[in-house]
Amino acid sequence: MPDRISQSGLWKIQRDYYRHLGMAAWDDKTPYYVTNSQVISESYADLITAFLLDHPPDLGQPLYILEMGSGTGRFGYQLARELTRKFQYFQSLRPLQFTVILSDIVEDNVKFWEQHPRLADLGPRIDFALIEPGFEDRVWLRRSRQKLADLSNPLVVVANYIFDSIPHDEFRVHNGQVEECLIEIVAKAHCPNSSPERLDARDVEIVRSYRPIHAATYYDAARHREVLLHYQKSIAQGSVTVPVAALDCLDRLRQLGKLLLISSDRGFTSAEAMAVYPDHPLALHEGCFSHMVNYHALGLSFPGALSTQRHLLDGVQTVCFSDLPAGPQLSYAFGERIDRKNTINNANDLFCILRDKPPFRGLLGFVKLHLHDPNAFSAVAKKLSENLAGLCYGDHQEVVSTLEQVWEHDFYFRGSPNLTFWLAHLYACLGLFERALSFYDLTIERQGVDEMLLYLQGSCWQAMGNAEQARHLYQQALQRVPDMPEAMQALRSLST
Ligand SMILES: C[S@@+](CC[C@H](N)C(=O)[O-])C[C@H]1O[C@@H](n2cnc3c(N)ncnc32)[C@H](O)[C@@H]1O
């Protein structure tokens, strides 16, 4: 029988995967590096520090940082160390007692952390909790033997690669009409990855179907209904999700105190970026799966909502949502460190050089790590242009946004990199010929005209279907160099 996605058997497959494998889930199986790197824990520590500078904590009370779905525990370990280091810079934060709580639904993971010598070294700066899905407001701290309750300081919640693993629903919207997506999970005839204890995600087919619904009465929970109605009104056409479990989880955590949520995951931070896709299928990893997190929906309930705007679908988006207004320190730290520099993704993208993958991501990561520096861009522009074939929508948008950001840093002098030429060339490779032509014009203004620039402009016009303008430019190129083979060949192609 087809079910709502959130009520389907998918989530049991997911929970069983983690509970059955325990710590073995990270033994070359579940992806973890981006959300466990030194870079991410250090960046989060800066965000938490900035938040506390905006909203000074009660120094007589501890600050709790609850990490949901901690997995290996490595992120929490680094975060506790980074916070200890960073708080020393600020007299107002030095006396603050804080505890990072590692939590998970998997007992095996909690036991692993309890026995880990590195975590033991951190003393009261670290604690552990086993959390049952649906009971996130009932947190028993196993090390200090107390319940998490009566918090006078805000609760910092860290949630990396977790909202992509918990239930959501999917809908198609078309001019105010809404259809729900139903799924049926069908076990394959041969299930080599499953056992009597658990069905493996690789051994099932997910059959999707759609049917019209009445959005105003679809959900009982007001929070879910608000999100669905928001999309019914604001999206003319497209596919959206409602992250029901994440919304509930945050509302339950709000019972404990005001929240600062910092989260990174594959996901959408704007409704438009999400709705552009006709559907949102799951990504299958070794036995578990993930879906794109709808951060836009989660942000609707927070007065302070900061998020990255990454077009690439892989890598992570990062959000920082707060029940308190985002003050200047946090806005600065998020805007400059996470959104602009974004070492969380950009440093990770450079790994592709070692992984024998197409260098596209690494080249973009290189440019972005250099804060869109024109020299860094010009150094990789040729290689980048050779790697633009077959880009998907998100990749295409990311390249365009990178080019425009590089252009914002233009500062021309004789000896500066030939930025306008490389921008023109890349725009031509992307098929955005009008923008390419405007950069070829600027190149001619800066360095004077030559036969190659005339030929390249001609090929842009030809690609746009203006044969007359293209012919004129090829002929101009040939007046300069009568036997220029590219121009001769292009003229011949116009007459066939
Ligand atoms: C993809 S892993 C991410 C682990 C870690 N945050 C990281 O980035 O490497 C998902 C983790 O969330 C845990 N988990 C799954 N469902 C959960 C739930 N409903 N509540 C809390 N943790 C959950 C899993 O056991 C697993 O440790």
The ligand as a Tripos MOL2 file, in Angstrom:
@<TRIPOS>MOLECULE
LIG
   27    29     1     0     0
SMALL
NO_CHARGES

@<TRIPOS>ATOM
      1 C1         24.3860   10.5330    8.8160 C.3       1 LIG1
      2 S1         24.7750   10.2300   10.4680 S.3       1 LIG1
      3 C2         25.5470   11.7330   10.9170 C.3       1 LIG1
      4 C3         26.4810   11.6130   12.0640 C.3       1 LIG1
      5 C4         27.2370   12.8770   12.4330 C.3       1 LIG1
      6 N1         26.3560   13.9740   12.8200 N.3       1 LIG1
      7 C5         28.0950   13.3020   11.2860 C.2       1 LIG1
      8 O1         27.8630   14.3670   10.6830 O.co2     1 LIG1
      9 O2         29.0090   12.5490   10.9600 O.co2     1 LIG1
     10 C6         23.2200   10.3120   11.2780 C.3       1 LIG1
     11 C7         23.3230   10.0840   12.7780 C.3       1 LIG1
     12 O3         22.0720   10.4070   13.3580 O.3       1 LIG1
     13 C8         21.6380    9.3260   14.1800 C.3       1 LIG1
     14 N2         20.1720    9.3400   14.1240 N.ar      1 LIG1
     15 C9         19.3620    8.8050   13.2160 C.ar      1 LIG1
     16 N3         18.0820    9.0990   13.4820 N.ar      1 LIG1
     17 C10        18.0990    9.8560   14.5800 C.ar      1 LIG1
     18 C11        17.0890   10.5040   15.3370 C.ar      1 LIG1
     19 N4         15.8110   10.4030   15.0140 N.pl3     1 LIG1
     20 N5         17.4820   11.2460   16.4090 N.ar      1 LIG1
     21 C12        18.7960   11.3510   16.7360 C.ar      1 LIG1
     22 N6         19.7940   10.7390   16.0520 N.ar      1 LIG1
     23 C13        19.4290   10.0250   14.9870 C.ar      1 LIG1
     24 C14        22.2710    8.1110   13.5870 C.3       1 LIG1
     25 O4         22.3900    7.0720   14.5270 O.3       1 LIG1
     26 C15        23.6140    8.6630   13.1470 C.3       1 LIG1
     27 O5         24.5490    8.6380   14.1720 O.3       1 LIG1
@<TRIPOS>BOND
     1     1     2 1
     2     2     3 1
     3     2    10 1
     4     3     4 1
     5     4     5 1
     6     5     6 1
     7     5     7 1
     8     7     8 2
     9     7     9 1
    10    10    11 1
    11    11    12 1
    12    11    26 1
    13    12    13 1
    14    13    14 1
    15    13    24 1
    16    14    15 ar
    17    14    23 ar
    18    15    16 ar
    19    16    17 ar
    20    17    18 ar
    21    17    23 ar
    22    18    19 1
    23    18    20 ar
    24    20    21 ar
    25    21    22 ar
    26    22    23 ar
    27    24    25 1
    28    24    26 1
    29    26    27 1
@<TRIPOS>SUBSTRUCTURE
     1 LIG1         1 GROUP 0 **** ****
